[in-house]
Amino acid sequence: MIRARTDNRIAFVELARLDKKNALTSDMYGQLADAISAAEADKQVRVVLLRGAPDCFCAGNDVADFLKRPPLSAGSPSGRFFDAMQEAKKPIVAAVGGPAVGIGTTMLLHCDLVYAAANARFQLPFVPLGITPEFGSTYILPLLAGYQRAAELLLLGQPFTAEKAKEVGIVTAVVPQENLFAEAEKAAATLAALPPESVRLTKQLMKKRHARTVRDTITEEIGVFHERLGSAEAKEAMSAFLEKRKPDFSRF
């Protein structure tokens, strides 16, 4: 589930499904989209603070829900979430502790400030799952990190640390776990106290040069992603995940 509240001009949006490590379902995507859109529409809100728990941000998509209702179709809740993140004019601050897997990492590429606890662990496991990356990550990550460092993270799909995430430009700062929410809220409060139109226009100026390419990339990624979902490689990877065994790609 998603919890949302507003306090001192900050819209707090919390991933709150800890029994499943905040793995996202279709319903949760819709709730995230609604919360971000509501913050955009609320004149009292100046910044969004996105967070999970200090020891768990987001373990990616809920696999069972994912297989029943594949995301990223036209008008889907995940598509609405993508649109809400891209179209947000107000700054988005993220606080990340523990696992940030798949969409748990790619959504951070659309945030303005990202604070990670030292215990944060990131992963982009799309290729090992027989699918391809999403949410514009095949364009934004090489732009931030350079091609070779992005290739290491996207092609190998292995976990990486908060320090590595900072090094490649995903994370703004790494902080002690016990200070994570305080540091993120401090940054959000600083943004909320600044001239709101200056903040909005500066974000717009920074984003607009790449906005169309990001949107085109997302559209292309969605097409390839859906093709891959039906592939024999993806079926083997997903079956192996559910059966808790190592996948065998030797016959492909």
C-alpha positions as CSV (number, residue, x, y, z in Angstrom):
1,M,0.0,0.0,0.0
2,I,0.9,3.7,-0.3
3,R,0.5,6.2,2.5
4,A,0.3,9.9,1.7
5,R,0.1,12.9,3.9
6,T,1.0,16.6,3.8
7,D,2.9,18.6,6.4
8,N,4.7,21.9,6.3
9,R,4.3,22.2,2.5
10,I,5.9,18.7,2.0
11,A,3.9,15.8,0.5
12,F,5.1,12.6,2.1
13,V,4.6,9.6,-0.1
14,E,5.5,6.3,1.6
15,L,5.8,2.8,0.3
16,A,4.3,0.7,3.1
17,R,4.1,-3.0,2.2
18,L,7.0,-4.2,4.3
19,D,5.8,-7.8,4.5
20,K,6.6,-8.0,0.8
21,K,9.7,-5.7,0.9
22,N,7.6,-2.9,-0.7
23,A,7.4,-4.8,-4.0
24,L,5.0,-2.9,-6.2
25,T,1.7,-4.2,-7.4
26,S,-0.5,-2.7,-10.1
27,D,-2.7,-1.1,-7.4
28,M,0.4,0.5,-5.7
29,Y,1.5,2.0,-9.0
30,G,-1.9,3.6,-9.3
31,Q,-1.7,4.9,-5.7
32,L,1.7,6.4,-6.4
33,A,0.5,8.1,-9.5
34,D,-2.5,9.5,-7.6
35,A,-0.4,10.7,-4.7
36,I,2.1,12.5,-6.9
37,S,-0.6,14.1,-9.1
38,A,-2.4,15.2,-5.9
39,A,0.7,16.9,-4.7
40,E,1.1,18.6,-8.0
41,A,-2.4,19.9,-7.8
42,D,-2.2,21.1,-4.2
43,K,-1.1,24.7,-4.0
44,Q,0.0,24.2,-0.4
45,V,2.6,21.6,-1.5
46,R,6.0,22.7,-2.7
47,V,8.0,19.4,-2.7
48,V,7.3,15.6,-2.6
49,L,9.3,13.3,-0.3
50,L,9.3,9.7,-1.5
51,R,10.4,7.0,0.9
52,G,10.0,3.5,2.1
53,A,11.3,2.2,5.5
54,P,14.9,2.9,6.8
55,D,15.8,-0.7,5.9
56,C,13.6,-1.2,2.8
57,F,12.9,1.1,-0.1
58,C,11.5,-1.1,-2.9
59,A,12.2,-4.7,-4.0
60,G,11.0,-4.1,-7.5
61,N,7.8,-5.5,-9.0
62,D,5.7,-8.1,-7.2
63,V,6.5,-11.1,-9.4
64,A,3.1,-12.8,-9.0
65,D,1.2,-9.6,-9.7
66,F,3.6,-8.8,-12.5
67,L,2.9,-12.2,-14.3
68,K,-0.9,-11.7,-13.9
69,R,-1.0,-8.1,-14.9
70,P,2.2,-7.2,-16.9
71,P,2.9,-3.5,-16.3
72,L,3.6,-0.7,-18.9
73,S,0.6,-1.3,-21.1
74,A,-1.2,1.8,-22.5
75,G,-3.1,3.5,-19.7
76,S,-1.9,1.1,-17.1
77,P,-1.3,2.2,-13.5
78,S,2.5,1.9,-14.0
79,G,2.1,4.0,-17.1
80,R,0.3,6.6,-15.1
81,F,3.1,6.5,-12.5
82,F,5.7,7.0,-15.2
83,D,3.7,10.0,-16.6
84,A,3.3,11.5,-13.1
85,M,7.0,11.3,-12.3
86,Q,8.0,12.8,-15.7
87,E,5.4,15.6,-15.6
88,A,6.0,16.6,-12.0
89,K,6.9,20.3,-11.9
90,K,7.6,20.3,-8.2
91,P,10.9,18.8,-6.9
92,I,10.9,15.2,-5.8
93,V,13.3,14.1,-3.0
94,A,13.8,10.4,-2.3
95,A,15.1,8.6,0.9
96,V,16.4,5.1,0.2
97,G,17.4,2.5,2.7
98,G,17.9,-1.3,2.1
99,P,16.9,-2.8,-1.2
100,A,16.2,-0.7,-4.2
101,V,15.7,-3.2,-7.0
102,G,14.5,-2.7,-10.6
103,I,11.9,0.0,-10.6
104,G,13.1,0.8,-7.1
105,T,16.3,2.1,-8.8
106,T,15.0,3.4,-12.1
107,M,12.4,5.7,-10.4
108,L,15.2,7.4,-8.7
109,L,16.6,8.6,-12.0
110,H,13.5,10.9,-12.2
111,C,13.9,12.3,-8.7
112,D,15.7,15.6,-8.1
113,L,17.6,14.7,-4.9
114,V,18.2,11.2,-3.7
115,Y,19.6,10.4,-0.2
116,A,20.7,6.9,0.5
117,A,21.5,5.2,3.7
118,A,24.8,3.3,3.9
119,N,22.8,0.1,4.0
120,A,21.1,0.7,0.7
121,R,21.6,-1.9,-2.0
122,F,20.7,-1.2,-5.6
123,Q,20.2,-3.5,-8.6
124,L,19.0,-3.4,-12.2
125,P,18.3,-7.1,-12.8
126,F,16.4,-6.8,-16.1
127,V,18.9,-8.7,-18.3
128,P,19.3,-11.6,-15.9
129,L,15.5,-11.9,-15.9
130,G,15.4,-12.2,-19.7
131,I,13.8,-8.7,-20.1
132,T,15.1,-5.2,-20.8
133,P,15.4,-2.1,-18.6
134,E,12.6,0.5,-18.4
135,F,11.6,4.0,-17.3
136,G,14.1,5.6,-19.6
137,S,17.1,4.1,-17.8
138,T,18.8,3.0,-21.0
139,Y,19.1,6.7,-21.9
140,I,19.4,8.5,-18.5
141,L,21.9,6.1,-16.9
142,P,24.5,6.4,-19.7
143,L,24.0,10.1,-19.6
144,L,24.7,10.3,-15.9
145,A,27.4,7.6,-15.6
146,G,29.0,7.3,-19.0
147,Y,28.5,4.3,-21.2
148,Q,30.9,1.8,-19.7
149,R,29.7,2.3,-16.1
150,A,26.1,2.2,-17.2
151,A,26.8,-1.0,-19.2
152,E,28.3,-2.6,-16.1
153,L,25.1,-2.0,-14.1
154,L,22.5,-2.6,-16.9
155,L,24.2,-5.6,-18.7
156,L,25.5,-7.5,-15.7
157,G,22.5,-6.6,-13.5
158,Q,24.4,-7.2,-10.3
159,P,23.8,-5.5,-6.9
160,F,25.8,-2.4,-6.1
161,T,26.3,-0.2,-3.0
162,A,25.1,3.2,-2.1
163,E,28.6,4.6,-2.6
164,K,28.6,3.1,-6.2
165,A,25.2,4.7,-6.8
166,K,26.6,8.0,-5.7
167,E,29.6,7.6,-7.9
168,V,27.5,7.0,-11.0
169,G,25.1,9.9,-10.3
170,I,22.0,8.1,-9.1
171,V,22.4,9.2,-5.5
172,T,23.0,12.8,-4.1
173,A,24.5,11.8,-0.8
174,V,25.1,8.7,1.4
175,V,24.1,9.2,5.0
176,P,24.0,6.9,8.1
177,Q,20.8,4.9,8.3
178,E,19.7,6.5,11.5
179,N,19.9,9.9,9.8
180,L,18.3,9.0,6.5
181,F,14.8,10.4,6.9
182,A,16.0,13.5,8.8
183,E,18.5,14.4,6.0
184,A,15.9,13.9,3.3
185,E,13.3,15.9,5.2
186,K,15.9,18.6,5.8
187,A,16.5,18.9,2.1
188,A,12.8,18.9,1.4
189,A,12.2,21.6,3.9
190,T,14.9,23.7,2.4
191,L,13.3,23.4,-1.0
192,A,9.9,24.1,0.4
193,A,11.2,27.4,1.9
194,L,12.7,28.6,-1.4
195,P,10.8,30.8,-4.0
196,P,8.5,28.2,-5.5
197,E,8.4,29.6,-9.1
198,S,12.2,29.9,-9.2
199,V,12.5,26.2,-8.1
200,R,9.9,25.1,-10.7
201,L,11.5,27.1,-13.5
202,T,15.0,25.9,-12.7
203,K,13.9,22.3,-12.7
204,Q,12.1,22.8,-16.0
205,L,15.2,24.4,-17.6
206,M,17.4,21.5,-16.4
207,K,15.0,18.8,-17.6
208,K,13.6,20.2,-20.9
209,R,16.7,19.5,-23.1
210,H,16.3,15.8,-22.5
211,A,12.6,15.5,-21.9
212,R,11.5,14.5,-25.4
213,T,14.3,11.9,-25.8
214,V,13.5,10.4,-22.4
215,R,9.8,10.1,-23.4
216,D,10.8,8.5,-26.7
217,T,13.2,6.1,-25.0
218,I,10.5,5.0,-22.5
219,T,8.1,4.3,-25.4
220,E,10.7,2.3,-27.2
221,E,11.7,0.4,-24.0
222,I,8.0,-0.5,-23.4
223,G,7.7,-2.1,-26.8
224,V,10.9,-4.2,-26.4
225,F,10.0,-5.0,-22.8
226,H,6.6,-6.5,-23.9
227,E,8.3,-8.5,-26.6
228,R,10.7,-9.9,-24.1
229,L,8.0,-10.9,-21.7
230,G,6.9,-13.5,-24.2
231,S,10.3,-14.8,-24.9
232,A,11.6,-18.3,-24.0
233,E,14.5,-16.6,-22.1
234,A,12.2,-14.6,-19.9
235,K,9.9,-17.6,-19.2
236,E,13.0,-19.6,-18.1
237,A,14.2,-16.7,-15.9
238,M,10.8,-16.2,-14.3
239,S,10.2,-19.9,-13.7
240,A,13.6,-20.2,-12.1
241,F,12.9,-17.2,-9.8
242,L,9.6,-18.7,-8.7
243,E,11.1,-22.2,-8.3
244,K,14.1,-20.7,-6.4
245,R,16.6,-22.3,-8.7
246,K,19.4,-21.0,-11.0
247,P,18.1,-20.4,-14.5
248,D,19.7,-22.3,-17.4
249,F,20.2,-20.2,-20.6
250,S,22.6,-22.7,-22.2
251,R,20.1,-23.8,-24.8
252,F,19.5,-20.3,-26.2
